Amino acid sequence: MASKSHFLDTSGENDPVWIHTEPYSKRPQFQKLTDNLTTDACVIGSGIAGVSTSYELVSRGVNVAMLEARDILSGESGRTSGHLSSSIDSGFTELVSKRGKDGARLAVESHTWAINRVGEISKQLGIDCEYRQLPGYDISQHEKGQDGHEEDVKDFKEEAKIMNELGIKASYQENFAVKGWDGKVDQRDAITYPGQATFHPTKYILGVLKWLTQQPNFQCYTRTRVMSVEEKGLLNKEVKITTEAGHTVTCANAVEATCVPLQKLSVVAEMKFYRTYCIAVRVPKGSVEDCLLYDSMDPYHYVRFTACDENDDYLIIGGNDHKVGQENDAGGRYSELESWVRARFTQAGSVDYRWSGQIFEPVDYTAFIGANQGQSHVYICTGDFGNGLTHGVLAGKLLADEIMGFKNPWSKLYNPSRIPPLSQIPGMVAHDAQINAQYKRFLQSDIRDIEDLAPGTGGVLNPTTQTPVAVYKDDGGKVHRFSALCPHMKGVVCWNRDEKSWDCPVHGSRFGKDGVGIMGPAKGNLPPADEAAEALLKQSSAA
């Protein structure tokens, strides 16, 4: 029997800390879709947004079919850092400048609802997922007395004022220090705010999925890759979903809960795509305060906890983001995270997990949740940036309400068809120019000869008179050639040494070393360019 591709379980070569207590082997298995299907609603994607939307619809009596291109929970929800926060990633000063106070107030309300909803569902369904509410702390990136610290304090005071106006009970506390921060680095002073939360995301999602599988109006199919989602008809519209295998799902409404919609542009062009890095470090139980911690660096560091064993907890530290496919120095980024935590928490022990994930930043710092642009029965959830888990949960209610015709006060805020204000146009133009500049890779080659590749690595070979080729040499030294052109918009992919994937620097699509599509907006796999690659892709997809 062929060995299973790791990329059917997760979106990178490195495993996230969540498998420490919830390994891939414990995840449920489902069948492929092998025939045409008719249902009320089809949800594409099995992460936090897909499962939450399915839960809210199924609970209201809607017949739901869920489709997943790979295996359950193989996307970004399984690679998150696990925080549930009503403190928006951009900060509220920025959000108010983009969406006004009314919009920012709705953002707080919806994320707060999501935090509490996870607690409610966990209790209702008896899901042991480490859910707990705790405080959040924002600290300066600078030490007291250094240039920049006082400026951060000034910003903190203004931010805390705005947070209170929006409904978050925040306060600036001079000389505040996190319990257990015993290193010499002195970054005292903070905004503190209660009512945040954390949990074990995969335990929660699998717990909700377990409940769903026990309901008569829910069905799930994995290894079922969707290639098109189209609205048909004029008055009585229906949605036709076509899979890679040629089967059709006909439904009244469809939800693309796929991190990023499987389409060419529209909202895709209104987002930036980043890789973010995490490590999990052992610390003795009770040695460090259980909290959500963020500093003011751009990109910022973030800290939270999860269980390890009877003696230790895991301190999760993340940050050091960069645009997808435009950097390849993950080793240095992990090292910086480790140095950062050891300088501040001297009881930090071994680093047991290192991994990366992907985030999507809309130009106006607000997710796109609702009917897709130009459509009335196809819904999307994307643009999660640093609040993906709460976005996914609140999307469940918002999308269920819209599908069932109920008015939801959050709809206007998250509407994918909203018109960006004029103040955002220069930033969008600059972003588009930077993205278009990535087509320079048509003139670049990562390697001069396939012999340059060490086993277990890859690179793009770009002969001057031929199409660029993505070459992967497996651990046994066998060479596999794929097209280096992303099937989305024909950007030339880059080899990600850390996660052993092919990443597109244009719109963030990603593919495993074996060509398996692991992140949109590309719909399919990376096309094989020789028999060895074709056999590897077929083996990986069918295992």
VONUFI-833771 format. One record per residue (C-alpha): residue number from 1; residue in three letters; x, y, z. Coordinates in Angstrom, 3 decimals. Layout:
N
NUM|ala|X|Y|Z
...
This chain:
543
1|met|0.000|0.000|0.000
2|ala|1.320|3.472|-0.923
3|ser|2.387|5.659|1.960
4|lys|0.054|8.530|2.738
5|ser|1.179|12.028|1.828
6|his|1.793|14.168|4.904
7|phe|0.100|17.000|3.011
8|leu|-3.226|15.180|3.200
9|asp|-3.081|15.693|7.000
10|thr|-1.708|19.204|7.218
11|ser|-0.387|22.119|5.144
12|gly|3.324|21.777|5.864
13|glu|6.148|19.363|6.526
14|asn|6.385|20.548|10.149
15|asp|3.772|19.439|12.663
16|pro|1.986|21.961|14.923
17|val|1.883|21.517|18.706
18|trp|-1.790|20.489|18.609
19|ile|-0.916|16.953|17.524
20|his|0.917|16.438|20.835
21|thr|-2.345|15.478|22.532
22|glu|-4.545|15.043|19.432
23|pro|-2.553|13.127|16.768
24|tyr|-3.648|12.811|13.156
25|ser|-4.457|9.147|13.763
26|lys|-7.375|10.140|16.023
27|arg|-9.114|12.128|13.311
28|pro|-12.232|10.597|11.731
29|gln|-12.070|9.188|8.219
30|phe|-14.711|9.821|5.563
31|gln|-15.380|8.502|2.077
32|lys|-14.831|10.304|-1.213
33|leu|-17.862|11.592|-3.077
34|thr|-18.487|8.953|-5.739
35|asp|-21.797|10.115|-7.239
36|asn|-23.829|13.222|-7.917
37|leu|-25.569|14.732|-4.916
38|thr|-28.407|17.143|-4.153
39|thr|-28.667|18.943|-0.821
40|asp|-29.855|22.219|0.737
41|ala|-26.405|23.656|1.433
42|cys|-22.875|22.602|0.541
43|val|-19.983|23.743|2.741
44|ile|-16.529|23.507|1.150
45|gly|-13.757|23.183|3.752
46|ser|-13.526|21.411|7.118
47|gly|-11.744|23.996|9.253
48|ile|-13.199|26.287|11.913
49|ala|-15.332|28.273|9.435
50|gly|-16.668|25.216|7.626
51|val|-17.482|23.255|10.764
52|ser|-18.998|26.304|12.520
53|thr|-21.191|27.132|9.529
54|ser|-22.280|23.495|9.238
55|tyr|-23.113|23.434|12.953
56|glu|-25.268|26.560|12.793
57|leu|-27.116|25.338|9.673
58|val|-27.611|21.746|10.810
59|ser|-28.882|22.990|14.190
60|arg|-31.603|24.883|12.296
61|gly|-32.676|21.839|10.300
62|val|-30.827|22.552|7.031
63|asn|-29.465|19.558|5.094
64|val|-25.705|20.090|4.756
65|ala|-23.019|18.309|2.753
66|met|-19.403|19.155|3.595
67|leu|-16.634|18.642|1.027
68|glu|-12.909|18.612|1.855
69|ala|-10.156|18.412|-0.775
70|arg|-7.804|16.495|1.508
71|asp|-8.474|14.990|4.939
72|ile|-10.415|16.538|7.805
73|leu|-8.844|19.610|9.406
74|ser|-5.860|19.597|7.056
75|gly|-5.826|23.374|6.534
76|glu|-4.853|26.406|8.558
77|ser|-7.246|25.811|11.488
78|gly|-4.962|22.966|12.514
79|arg|-1.880|25.216|12.363
80|thr|-3.141|28.233|14.318
81|ser|-1.777|29.530|17.620
82|gly|-5.123|28.918|19.366
83|his|-6.166|32.370|20.586
84|leu|-9.728|33.705|20.739
85|ser|-9.617|37.474|20.959
86|ser|-11.892|40.465|20.525
87|ser|-8.786|42.651|20.219
88|ile|-8.475|43.105|16.475
89|asp|-5.112|42.332|14.891
90|ser|-4.651|45.798|13.404
91|gly|-5.475|47.604|16.649
92|phe|-8.608|49.678|17.100
93|thr|-7.056|53.034|16.252
94|glu|-6.345|51.693|12.764
95|leu|-9.686|49.907|12.494
96|val|-11.644|53.043|13.431
97|ser|-9.736|54.983|10.782
98|lys|-10.787|52.394|8.160
99|arg|-14.320|51.432|9.243
100|gly|-15.433|54.144|11.693
101|lys|-16.503|53.694|15.298
102|asp|-19.766|52.004|14.400
103|gly|-17.928|49.413|12.313
104|ala|-15.298|48.871|15.001
105|arg|-18.044|48.461|17.621
106|leu|-19.658|45.725|15.489
107|ala|-16.270|44.028|15.167
108|val|-15.920|43.931|18.959
109|glu|-19.479|42.665|19.359
110|ser|-19.073|39.871|16.793
111|his|-15.697|38.651|18.054
112|thr|-16.915|38.744|21.652
113|trp|-19.927|36.687|20.595
114|ala|-17.559|34.170|18.958
115|ile|-15.420|33.869|22.106
116|asn|-18.501|33.094|24.181
117|arg|-19.985|30.823|21.512
118|val|-17.007|28.478|21.667
119|gly|-17.488|28.240|25.438
120|glu|-21.213|27.590|25.053
121|ile|-20.811|24.869|22.438
122|ser|-17.932|23.222|24.323
123|lys|-20.104|22.991|27.428
124|gln|-23.239|21.951|25.558
125|leu|-21.528|19.157|23.615
126|gly|-19.149|18.127|26.403
127|ile|-16.003|18.918|24.415
128|asp|-12.852|18.878|26.552
129|cys|-10.803|21.391|24.563
130|glu|-8.998|23.400|27.267
131|tyr|-11.372|26.340|26.732
132|arg|-10.843|29.072|29.304
133|gln|-11.271|32.821|29.450
134|leu|-8.248|34.886|30.427
135|pro|-6.825|38.394|30.125
136|gly|-5.020|39.939|27.185
137|tyr|-1.949|42.148|27.552
138|asp|-0.379|44.490|24.985
139|ile|3.198|45.546|25.779
140|ser|5.822|47.741|24.138
141|gln|8.455|46.139|21.955
142|his|10.961|48.506|23.591
143|glu|12.508|48.306|27.057
144|lys|11.654|51.017|29.557
145|gly|13.953|53.968|29.098
146|gln|14.745|53.148|25.473
147|asp|13.731|55.200|22.473
148|gly|10.261|54.180|21.385
149|his|8.912|53.008|24.746
150|glu|7.333|56.338|25.661
151|glu|5.835|56.629|22.196
152|asp|4.303|53.177|22.616
153|val|2.918|54.194|26.031
154|lys|1.306|57.247|24.448
155|asp|-0.286|55.012|21.800
156|phe|-1.390|52.503|24.474
157|lys|-3.248|55.175|26.408
158|glu|-5.108|56.274|23.283
159|glu|-5.804|52.673|22.263
160|ala|-7.176|51.809|25.731
161|lys|-9.487|54.830|25.540
162|ile|-10.844|53.726|22.166
163|met|-11.225|50.115|23.344
164|asn|-13.413|51.261|26.237
165|glu|-15.539|53.364|23.909
166|leu|-16.071|50.254|21.765
167|gly|-17.050|47.979|24.652
168|ile|-13.786|46.351|25.785
169|lys|-12.903|47.094|29.428
170|ala|-9.278|48.022|28.816
171|ser|-6.907|49.969|31.022
172|tyr|-3.344|51.208|30.770
173|gln|-1.289|49.962|33.737
174|glu|2.075|51.547|34.416
175|asn|4.813|49.128|35.514
176|phe|2.593|46.125|34.733
177|ala|4.606|42.913|34.296
178|val|3.470|39.408|33.347
179|lys|3.846|36.911|36.183
180|gly|6.753|34.605|35.438
181|trp|8.574|37.143|33.224
182|asp|11.832|36.880|35.154
183|gly|14.381|37.755|32.475
184|lys|16.451|40.919|32.462
185|val|14.553|42.450|29.533
186|asp|12.279|45.134|31.065
187|gln|9.202|45.817|28.937
188|arg|6.867|46.801|31.783
189|asp|3.738|48.916|31.128
190|ala|0.757|47.428|29.286
191|ile|-2.810|47.672|28.121
192|thr|-4.733|45.000|30.027
193|tyr|-8.189|43.750|29.062
194|pro|-10.278|40.797|30.332
195|gly|-12.683|38.516|28.472
196|gln|-10.290|36.934|25.991
197|ala|-9.912|33.160|25.657
198|thr|-7.874|30.268|24.359
199|phe|-8.502|26.597|23.655
200|his|-7.192|23.526|21.834
201|pro|-8.547|24.277|18.343
202|thr|-8.401|20.785|16.843
203|lys|-10.058|19.163|19.878
204|tyr|-12.864|21.701|19.617
205|ile|-13.377|21.345|15.862
206|leu|-13.282|17.548|16.018
207|gly|-15.745|17.625|18.919
208|val|-18.231|19.689|16.919
209|leu|-17.653|17.457|13.889
210|lys|-18.400|14.387|16.005
211|trp|-21.769|15.893|16.907
212|leu|-22.436|16.739|13.264
213|thr|-21.808|13.169|12.118
214|gln|-24.510|12.001|14.509
215|gln|-27.148|14.208|12.853
216|pro|-29.354|12.842|10.055
217|asn|-29.114|16.068|8.030
218|phe|-25.309|16.114|7.722
219|gln|-22.892|14.255|5.471
220|cys|-19.176|14.719|4.864
221|tyr|-16.874|13.705|2.009
222|thr|-13.079|14.001|2.002
223|arg|-10.477|13.646|-0.786
224|thr|-13.109|15.494|-2.845
225|arg|-11.514|18.504|-4.503
226|val|-13.858|21.207|-5.776
227|met|-12.974|22.716|-9.155
228|ser|-15.921|25.028|-9.831
229|val|-18.777|26.695|-7.945
230|glu|-21.361|28.284|-10.247
231|glu|-24.795|29.817|-9.851
232|lys|-27.302|28.616|-12.446
233|gly|-30.713|29.953|-13.471
234|leu|-32.306|33.395|-13.538
235|leu|-35.154|33.555|-11.034
236|asn|-34.951|30.293|-9.084
237|lys|-31.201|30.066|-8.852
238|glu|-29.327|26.961|-7.777
239|val|-25.630|26.303|-7.270
240|lys|-23.701|23.663|-9.211
241|ile|-20.455|22.445|-7.668
242|thr|-18.171|20.286|-9.796
243|thr|-15.436|18.124|-8.290
244|glu|-12.101|17.095|-9.743
245|ala|-13.529|13.605|-10.330
246|gly|-16.402|15.058|-12.351
247|his|-19.223|14.644|-9.844
248|thr|-21.770|17.393|-9.254
249|val|-23.337|18.709|-6.067
250|thr|-26.529|20.673|-6.646
251|cys|-27.687|22.897|-3.803
252|ala|-29.617|26.038|-2.982
253|asn|-26.603|27.679|-1.308
254|ala|-22.867|27.036|-1.152
255|val|-20.225|28.258|1.301
256|glu|-16.538|28.460|0.380
257|ala|-14.914|28.061|3.807
258|thr|-11.526|27.542|2.193
259|cys|-9.344|30.264|3.810
260|val|-9.361|32.051|0.471
261|pro|-12.002|31.723|-2.277
262|leu|-11.231|29.425|-5.186
263|gln|-11.402|32.146|-7.839
264|lys|-9.242|34.450|-9.905
265|leu|-9.373|37.893|-8.301
266|ser|-12.121|40.139|-6.760
267|val|-11.583|39.884|-2.964
268|val|-8.350|37.936|-3.580
269|ala|-6.849|41.166|-4.928
270|glu|-7.895|43.026|-1.770
271|met|-5.732|40.947|0.576
272|lys|-2.074|40.450|1.443
273|phe|-0.797|36.933|2.116
274|tyr|1.699|36.169|4.885
275|arg|3.526|33.237|6.442
276|thr|3.725|33.374|10.249
277|tyr|5.969|31.258|12.511
278|cys|5.423|29.488|15.842
279|ile|7.427|27.485|18.343
280|ala|6.208|25.535|21.384
281|val|8.540|25.640|24.398
282|arg|8.186|23.600|27.579
283|val|7.765|25.581|30.815
284|pro|7.046|24.160|34.313
285|lys|3.350|24.193|35.142
286|gly|2.324|27.368|36.957
287|ser|5.605|29.145|36.280
288|val|4.172|31.688|33.843
289|glu|0.822|33.466|33.897
290|asp|-1.875|32.031|31.613
291|cys|-2.691|34.949|29.323
292|leu|-2.647|36.250|25.770
293|leu|0.400|38.467|25.282
294|tyr|1.267|40.714|22.329
295|asp|4.056|43.216|21.808
296|ser|4.046|46.288|19.565
297|met|6.581|45.068|17.008
298|asp|5.480|44.924|13.375
299|pro|5.059|42.026|12.849
300|tyr|4.383|41.484|16.540
301|his|5.277|38.606|18.879
302|tyr|2.380|36.700|20.455
303|val|2.297|34.247|23.364
304|arg|-0.221|31.768|24.802
305|phe|-0.362|28.286|26.448
306|thr|-1.517|24.743|25.839
307|ala|-1.142|21.516|27.819
308|cys|1.951|19.307|27.535
309|asp|2.095|16.719|30.357
310|glu|1.741|16.480|34.154
311|asn|4.924|18.508|34.707
312|asp|5.026|21.059|31.909
313|asp|2.873|23.273|29.753
314|tyr|3.727|24.511|26.289
315|leu|4.370|28.207|25.857
316|ile|3.516|29.046|22.234
317|ile|5.413|31.993|20.797
318|gly|4.757|33.293|17.299
319|gly|5.553|36.115|14.910
320|asn|8.165|37.096|12.307
321|asp|5.623|37.170|9.466
322|his|6.599|37.729|5.845
323|lys|4.795|37.687|2.503
324|val|4.248|34.241|1.016
325|gly|7.004|33.050|-1.294
326|gln|9.126|36.172|-0.807
327|glu|11.499|35.032|1.962
328|asn|13.206|31.703|2.683
329|asp|14.950|32.114|6.025
330|ala|12.647|30.200|8.385
331|gly|15.567|28.898|10.460
332|gly|16.521|32.405|11.479
333|arg|12.922|33.259|12.292
334|tyr|12.535|30.260|14.599
335|ser|15.849|31.122|16.246
336|glu|14.693|34.697|16.855
337|leu|11.499|33.457|18.517
338|glu|13.502|31.128|20.750
339|ser|15.970|33.868|21.700
340|trp|13.091|36.249|22.409
341|val|11.326|33.886|24.816
342|arg|14.483|32.719|26.614
343|ala|15.530|36.327|27.300
344|arg|12.200|36.950|29.041
345|phe|11.173|33.610|30.570
346|thr|14.272|31.935|31.983
347|gln|12.441|28.721|32.876
348|ala|11.828|27.971|29.187
349|gly|12.923|24.413|28.408
350|ser|13.168|22.465|25.173
351|val|11.591|23.614|21.927
352|asp|9.510|20.593|20.893
353|tyr|7.571|22.012|17.933
354|arg|8.323|24.490|15.166
355|trp|5.815|25.232|12.419
356|ser|4.372|27.954|10.237
357|gly|0.911|28.987|9.079
358|gln|-0.711|31.361|6.625
359|ile|-2.731|34.499|7.252
360|phe|-4.699|36.829|4.975
361|glu|-4.786|40.571|5.645
362|pro|-7.555|42.636|3.981
363|val|-6.637|46.184|3.059
364|asp|-9.278|47.549|5.461
365|tyr|-8.497|45.085|8.295
366|thr|-11.966|43.519|8.083
367|ala|-12.755|39.975|6.953
368|phe|-14.948|39.215|3.951
369|ile|-17.922|37.143|5.156
370|gly|-21.131|36.933|3.158
371|ala|-22.388|36.508|-0.409
372|asn|-19.488|36.601|-2.852
373|gln|-19.151|39.547|-5.204
374|gly|-21.645|39.256|-8.039
375|gln|-23.411|36.252|-6.505
376|ser|-26.404|35.755|-4.239
377|his|-26.191|32.060|-3.258
378|val|-22.428|31.492|-3.051
379|tyr|-20.929|32.684|0.236
380|ile|-17.337|33.158|1.307
381|cys|-15.326|33.586|4.502
382|thr|-11.825|34.971|4.049
383|gly|-9.488|37.752|5.167
384|asp|-9.035|36.423|8.685
385|phe|-5.579|37.983|9.346
386|gly|-4.704|37.396|13.054
387|asn|-8.239|36.582|14.247
388|gly|-9.040|33.550|12.125
389|leu|-10.595|31.404|14.839
390|thr|-13.119|33.990|16.011
391|his|-13.799|34.992|12.400
392|gly|-14.563|31.354|11.594
393|val|-16.962|31.004|14.522
394|leu|-18.830|34.266|13.905
395|ala|-19.000|33.374|10.201
396|gly|-21.062|30.355|11.190
397|lys|-23.840|32.552|12.587
398|leu|-23.568|35.308|9.993
399|leu|-23.675|32.948|7.004
400|ala|-26.440|30.785|8.489
401|asp|-28.511|33.903|9.110
402|glu|-27.999|35.200|5.579
403|ile|-28.720|31.823|3.980
404|met|-31.976|31.547|5.945
405|gly|-32.990|35.144|5.244
406|phe|-32.523|36.489|8.775
407|lys|-31.212|40.012|9.230
408|asn|-27.818|40.118|10.929
409|pro|-26.336|43.413|12.205
410|trp|-22.822|42.277|11.250
411|ser|-23.623|41.816|7.550
412|lys|-22.738|45.346|6.451
413|leu|-19.377|45.283|8.244
414|tyr|-18.203|42.031|6.650
415|asn|-19.953|42.392|3.270
416|pro|-17.555|41.118|0.552
417|ser|-19.069|43.619|-1.920
418|arg|-18.290|46.700|0.176
419|ile|-16.554|49.523|-1.657
420|pro|-13.126|50.431|-0.257
421|pro|-12.909|54.091|0.802
422|leu|-10.766|56.379|-1.334
423|ser|-8.133|56.561|1.424
424|gln|-7.320|52.890|0.824
425|ile|-6.751|53.175|-2.920
426|pro|-3.040|54.201|-2.751
427|gly|-2.273|51.240|-0.493
428|met|-4.102|48.849|-2.818
429|val|-2.222|50.213|-5.838
430|ala|1.119|49.809|-4.045
431|his|0.178|46.254|-3.024
432|asp|-0.827|45.375|-6.600
433|ala|2.456|46.756|-7.898
434|gln|4.431|44.699|-5.380
435|ile|2.457|41.575|-6.305
436|asn|2.919|42.128|-10.044
437|ala|6.645|42.546|-9.464
438|gln|6.751|38.885|-8.414
439|tyr|6.397|37.885|-12.064
440|lys|10.098|38.745|-12.239
441|arg|10.644|35.092|-11.355
442|phe|10.096|34.318|-15.043
443|leu|13.615|35.715|-15.436
444|gln|15.105|33.862|-12.462
445|ser|16.328|30.332|-11.822
446|asp|16.912|28.838|-8.362
447|ile|19.265|26.170|-9.673
448|arg|21.486|25.844|-12.731
449|asp|21.432|22.082|-12.833
450|ile|19.335|19.375|-11.223
451|glu|22.546|17.914|-9.843
452|asp|22.744|21.001|-7.619
453|leu|19.808|19.717|-5.562
454|ala|20.439|17.708|-2.406
455|pro|18.022|14.853|-1.645
456|gly|14.841|16.072|0.052
457|thr|14.986|19.533|-1.520
458|gly|13.542|21.412|-4.474
459|gly|14.112|24.404|-6.694
460|val|12.926|26.060|-9.881
461|leu|14.953|25.403|-13.020
462|asn|14.284|28.127|-15.542
463|pro|15.834|27.439|-18.932
464|thr|15.878|30.623|-21.016
465|thr|13.975|29.079|-23.914
466|gln|11.555|26.837|-22.023
467|thr|8.827|26.943|-19.374
468|pro|10.091|27.066|-15.748
469|val|10.122|23.660|-14.051
470|ala|9.714|22.958|-10.305
471|val|12.115|20.134|-9.525
472|tyr|11.829|18.034|-6.366
473|lys|14.492|15.449|-5.512
474|asp|13.111|12.996|-2.957
475|asp|15.090|11.494|-0.074
476|gly|16.109|8.591|-2.281
477|gly|17.515|10.926|-4.929
478|lys|14.728|10.403|-7.467
479|val|13.830|13.523|-9.455
480|his|10.240|14.698|-9.947
481|arg|9.449|17.570|-12.313
482|phe|6.317|19.718|-12.022
483|ser|5.248|22.819|-13.884
484|ala|6.537|25.817|-11.925
485|leu|3.538|27.884|-13.027
486|cys|0.845|28.265|-10.397
487|pro|-2.469|27.198|-11.977
488|his|-4.163|30.268|-10.467
489|met|-2.547|33.219|-12.289
490|lys|0.650|31.624|-13.676
491|gly|3.057|33.026|-11.105
492|val|6.322|31.098|-10.781
493|val|6.332|29.170|-7.506
494|cys|9.161|29.202|-4.956
495|trp|10.553|26.286|-2.945
496|asn|9.784|26.648|0.774
497|arg|12.738|24.920|2.467
498|asp|11.079|24.910|5.874
499|glu|7.727|23.323|5.006
500|lys|8.928|21.529|1.842
501|ser|6.235|23.108|-0.271
502|trp|5.902|25.115|-3.460
503|asp|4.606|28.609|-2.609
504|cys|3.331|31.183|-5.101
505|pro|4.515|34.740|-4.329
506|val|1.688|36.334|-6.315
507|his|-1.525|35.368|-4.475
508|gly|-0.286|32.857|-1.902
509|ser|-1.327|29.497|-3.379
510|arg|0.684|26.569|-2.025
511|phe|1.407|22.983|-3.056
512|gly|3.104|20.119|-1.268
513|lys|6.465|18.813|-2.409
514|asp|4.445|16.103|-4.160
515|gly|2.320|18.668|-6.025
516|val|-0.792|18.289|-3.829
517|gly|-2.736|21.573|-3.665
518|ile|-2.796|22.724|-0.029
519|met|-3.840|26.393|-0.226
520|gly|-5.931|28.428|-2.662
521|pro|-6.828|30.477|-4.507
522|ala|-5.518|27.841|-6.936
523|lys|-8.138|25.112|-7.186
524|gly|-6.075|22.170|-8.336
525|asn|-2.718|20.505|-7.855
526|leu|0.600|21.567|-9.366
527|pro|0.654|19.990|-12.850
528|pro|3.245|17.202|-13.222
529|ala|5.805|17.629|-15.992
530|asp|7.188|14.099|-16.129
531|glu|6.084|10.534|-15.390
532|ala|7.833|10.465|-12.010
533|ala|5.948|13.555|-10.808
534|glu|2.678|12.222|-12.196
535|ala|3.175|8.928|-10.338
536|leu|4.130|10.741|-7.102
537|leu|1.085|13.013|-7.259
538|lys|-1.228|10.119|-8.040
539|gln|0.238|8.054|-5.218
540|ser|0.002|10.923|-2.739
541|ser|-3.589|11.773|-3.650
542|ala|-4.817|8.179|-3.634
543|ala|-3.019|6.842|-0.534
